[in-house]
Amino acid sequence: MTLRLRARKVTVDPAGVETELPMNEWVPIGVFAPSGPGREYGGTLYLRPHRIRTGQQTIVVTVPRKPADAGIDPISC
């Protein structure tokens, strides 16, 4: 599976002003199977940290079967 993403890190002060910061962090990447009957979520096919930097990047992972969904830091969402 190929994930194409654009990452950025932003802080917001009390006045609502955004400041972009450089990003260079390990973030979990998750890939999930289709959900079955009566299930809200499918099983986890892949969940590992990847170094995510500011800007565009491509992450390629191998999973054992066809995925239905993928996400960055999917457990905290």
N, C-alpha and C positions, 0 to 999 in steps of 0.2 A: 504494500500500500504506500502511496506517495502522498505526503502532506505538504502543501505549499502554504506558507504563512508569512505574515508581516507582524513583527513584534515591536512593542514600545513600552516604556515604563514612564508613568506620569505621577507626579504628586500634585495635590491640590491644597492650597493654603486656605485659611478660614474665610478669605474674601472671595474664594472661588477661582483664583488665578492658577492655571495649570503650568507646571514646569516639567519639561521632558528631561529625564535622566538617562544616562547610558545603561543598557541592560546587558548583562553577561551572567546569567544564572542557570542553575540546574532546575528544570521544571518537569514534572511528570507528563508523559504523553500516553494517552490511553486509546486503545482500539477495541471495539465491542462487537459481538455477534448480534444477529437479529434476535428480538425477543420472541419467546414461544407463546403459545396460547395461554391466556390468563396471566402472563408475566409482563411487568412494566418495562424491564430491562433485559437485554441479552447478557450472556456471559462475557467475561473479560478475556480477550484474545491476546492483549499486549498491554503492559503497564510498566514503563521504565522511565527513569529521568534522562533528559537530554539537555545539553547546554544550548540555551536560547539566547541569542544576541539581538541587539537592536537591528531592525531592518528586515529585508526579505530573506528567506531561507527555505530550503527544501529538506524534508526529513523522509527517509525511505525505511520502512520496516517490513519484515516478513511475518505473516500471520498464518496459522494452520488452516484456516478456511475463510470463506467470503465474509468480510466485515459489513456491518450496517451503519456504523457511526464511529467517529474518532474525535478526540478533543485534547486541548491543552489544559493541564491541571484539572482533569475531569472530576475528581473526588471532591474538590472544594466548591464546585459550582452548585 
